[in-house]
Amino acid sequence: MQKVVILGAGGFAREVLWVFREANKVNHQWEVLGFIDEEPENHGKLICDLPILGGFEWFKKTDKSEIEVICGAGSPETKKHFVEKAKSLGLDFCSVIHPNVRMSRYVEIGKGTVITAGNIITTQVKIGKYVSLNLDCTLGHDDAIENYCNIAPGSHLSGNVTLKEGVDFGTGAVILQGLTVGKWSIIGAGAVVTRDIPDHVTAVGIPARAVKG
């Protein structure tokens, strides 16, 4: 069994653990050891019957060659922070996919990505590294999701959509075919994206419009 440690100990980290446990019902592959939390007062606490092992210093006293890690944070900025710390320690990332996800064999998924329950991913879709794909989303043909993106529950991406690095795509948001959301931009909950969104802005509403940059 592959030993895994989840980076982070918040709500999404608990959901990541659930995906591992559901995956193990199909293929008993993973042994999740616990969580990493940078707040010392949380060290030693239990979450869903597993311990918060410590901060990143915990890896310095552990045989890292036997462990893979995965981000338990949804925020793109927090994920990047965790990834950079993990890489500085020489840690390797795994990916995990809930067993009820429906997707074709023409889907590419990068390391460190989490795909939770209820998602439908069609064909010729490229999903980068350290991506979080939350509950009940749909990804159309030829979509490209770059590193660190977070797609919140109930979101729908039409075909030929590109989410550039670090996009945070809000709950229930929709994007029409052939459009691009720029790097590190935020799409608000329930927004409908009908035109390209530039880098480093927050866009909300129907149709989605930038409210700050």
C-alpha positions in Angstrom: 0.0 0.0 0.0 1.1 3.5 -0.8 1.5 5.7 2.3 0.0 9.2 1.9 0.1 12.4 3.9 -2.5 15.2 3.3 -1.1 18.7 3.4 -3.6 20.8 5.3 -6.2 19.9 7.9 -9.3 22.0 7.0 -12.6 21.1 5.4 -11.3 20.2 2.0 -8.6 18.0 3.6 -11.4 16.0 5.2 -13.0 15.6 1.8 -9.7 14.5 0.3 -9.5 11.8 3.0 -13.0 10.7 2.1 -12.0 10.3 -1.6 -9.1 8.1 -0.5 -11.3 5.9 1.7 -13.9 5.6 -1.1 -11.1 4.6 -3.6 -9.9 2.0 -1.2 -13.3 0.3 -1.3 -12.5 -0.5 -5.0 -8.8 -0.9 -4.9 -7.2 -1.2 -1.5 -4.2 1.0 -2.5 -3.7 3.8 0.0 -2.7 4.1 3.6 -3.4 7.7 4.7 -1.1 8.4 7.7 -2.6 11.8 8.7 -2.5 15.5 8.1 0.1 18.3 8.1 -1.0 21.6 9.7 1.3 24.7 10.2 -0.5 25.7 13.4 1.4 24.1 16.3 -1.6 24.2 18.6 -3.4 21.7 16.3 -0.6 19.1 16.3 -1.7 15.8 17.8 -5.4 16.4 17.3 -7.5 13.8 15.5 -9.5 14.5 12.3 -11.8 11.8 11.1 -9.8 9.3 13.3 -6.5 10.3 11.9 -3.8 12.5 13.6 -2.5 15.9 12.7 1.1 14.7 12.5 2.8 18.1 12.8 4.0 20.8 10.5 6.3 20.3 7.5 9.2 19.7 9.9 7.6 16.3 10.5 9.0 15.1 7.2 12.5 15.8 8.3 12.4 13.0 10.8 10.5 10.5 8.6 11.6 8.3 5.7 10.3 10.5 2.8 11.0 7.8 0.2 8.0 5.8 1.4 5.5 8.7 1.4 3.6 10.6 -1.2 1.7 13.8 -0.4 -1.4 15.6 -1.7 -2.8 19.0 -1.1 -5.8 19.2 1.2 -6.4 22.9 0.5 -8.8 24.2 -2.2 -7.4 27.8 -2.3 -5.0 28.1 -5.3 -2.6 30.3 -3.3 -2.5 27.9 -0.4 -1.9 25.0 -2.7 1.0 26.7 -4.3 2.4 27.5 -0.9 2.1 23.8 0.1 3.6 22.6 -3.1 6.6 24.8 -2.9 7.3 23.7 0.7 6.8 20.0 -0.3 9.2 20.3 -3.2 11.8 22.0 -1.1 11.8 18.8 1.0 12.0 16.5 -2.0 8.5 15.1 -1.5 6.5 13.5 -4.4 2.8 14.0 -5.1 0.1 11.5 -5.9 -3.4 12.0 -7.4 -6.7 10.6 -6.3 -10.0 10.2 -8.1 -13.3 9.2 -6.6 -14.5 5.9 -8.0 -17.8 7.2 -9.3 -16.2 9.8 -11.5 -17.2 9.3 -15.2 -14.6 10.1 -17.8 -13.3 8.9 -21.1 -9.9 7.3 -21.6 -8.8 10.5 -23.4 -8.3 12.6 -20.2 -4.8 13.6 -19.0 -4.5 14.3 -15.3 -1.4 15.7 -13.6 0.2 14.8 -10.3 -1.2 16.2 -7.1 -4.8 16.5 -8.5 -7.9 15.6 -6.5 -11.2 14.7 -8.3 -14.1 14.3 -5.9 -17.4 12.5 -6.4 -20.0 13.1 -9.1 -17.8 14.6 -11.8 -18.2 14.0 -15.5 -15.2 14.6 -17.7 -15.7 14.0 -21.4 -12.9 13.7 -24.0 -9.5 15.3 -24.9 -9.5 17.1 -21.6 -6.2 18.1 -20.0 -6.0 18.6 -16.2 -2.8 20.0 -14.8 -1.0 19.4 -11.5 -2.4 20.3 -8.1 -5.9 20.8 -9.4 -9.0 20.5 -7.1 -12.2 19.4 -8.9 -15.0 19.5 -6.4 -18.4 17.8 -6.3 -20.7 17.4 -9.3 -18.9 19.4 -12.0 -18.8 18.8 -15.7 -15.9 19.4 -18.1 -16.6 19.4 -21.8 -14.5 18.3 -24.7 -11.0 19.8 -25.2 -11.0 21.7 -21.9 -7.6 22.6 -20.5 -7.2 23.2 -16.8 -3.8 24.5 -15.7 -1.9 23.9 -12.5 -3.3 25.0 -9.1 -6.8 25.6 -10.3 -9.8 25.1 -8.0 -13.2 24.3 -9.5 -15.9 24.5 -6.8 -19.0 22.3 -6.6 -21.6 22.3 -9.2 -19.6 24.2 -11.9 -20.0 23.6 -15.6 -17.3 24.1 -18.2 -18.4 23.9 -21.9 -16.1 22.6 -24.6 -12.7 24.2 -25.5 -12.5 26.2 -22.3 -9.1 27.1 -20.8 -8.6 27.9 -17.1 -5.1 29.4 -16.8 -2.8 28.7 -13.8 -4.3 29.4 -10.4 -7.9 30.1 -11.4 -10.5 29.8 -8.6 -13.8 29.0 -10.2 -16.7 29.5 -7.9 -19.6 27.3 -6.8 -22.2 26.8 -9.5 -20.4 29.0 -12.0 -20.7 28.4 -15.8 -18.4 29.2 -18.7 -19.4 29.2 -22.3 -17.6 27.3 -25.1 -14.2 28.4 -26.3 -13.5 31.0 -23.6 -10.4 31.5 -21.4 -10.1 32.7 -17.8 -6.7 34.3 -17.1 -4.1 33.4 -14.5 -4.9 33.7 -10.8 -8.4 35.1 -11.5 -11.5 34.4 -9.4 -14.9 33.6 -10.9 -17.6 34.3 -8.3 -20.3 31.8 -7.3 -23.1 31.5 -9.8 -21.4 33.6 -12.4 -21.9 33.0 -16.1 -18.7 33.7 -18.1 -19.7 34.9 -21.6 -16.4 36.5 -22.6 -12.7 36.0 -21.9 -11.5 37.0 -18.4 -8.1 38.6 -18.1 -5.4 37.7 -15.6 -5.6 38.6 -11.9 -9.2 39.9 -11.7 -12.4 38.9 -9.8 -15.4 38.5 -12.1 -19.0 38.1 -10.8 -22.5 38.2 -12.1 -24.5 37.2 -15.2 -22.8 37.9 -17.5 -19.6 37.8 -15.4 -17.8 41.2 -15.2 -14.6 42.1 -13.5 -15.1 44.0 -10.3 -11.5 44.3 -9.2 -8.0 43.6 -10.6 
